């Protein structure tokens, strides 16, 4: 597995673990933060899963990684637009559960609890209209 994949995956988990007010500051004002949190995790989760060699990670760590993914898949397939608002990040139980899973993963992996760097991605604002 490449160091870049692991680093970017770690950053995505760190972003999910942050309180809502910090999550909102991790992205530009013109993006839907809840969507970006899920998109970022999903991108690096898939790359991580494709690159993890069987038996290289303890089962407990992999189970936590998969639990975060299952939580986000469940939220994404719920067809509840109220889950994807800035207010939901702060108030919704599903997002609180996601944060708890992400924090457990960070602890299990021995990763930093600090927010990921803001400059990690490039966001391009499209024109509306």
Secondary structure, DSSP 8 states (H G I E B T S, - for coil): --HHHHHHHHHHHHHHHS-HHHHHHTS-TTS-HHHHHHHHHHHHHHHHHHH--TTSS-HHHHHHHHHHHHHHHHHHTT--GGGGSHHHHHH-HHHHHHHHHHHHHHHHHT---S---GGGS--------
